[in-house]
Amino acid sequence: MHSPEHGAVWISYQPGLPADDVAKLAVLQSTRATCWSVPSGQGSPIEATA
């Protein structure tokens, strides 16, 4: 992915993550460049790649 080369953080989370947890992650979106995905079959509830 090209965006992380420029400092963006890619955040992915499991479908069904509680809305309050998603809201906490959304704070990151307002503070830096982020990419988001909600893949099925992800092993961890939340993953971040920089």
Secondary structure, DSSP 8 states (H G I E B T S, - for coil): --GGGGT-EEEEE-TT--HHHHHHHHHHHHHS-EEEE--TT-SSSEEEE-
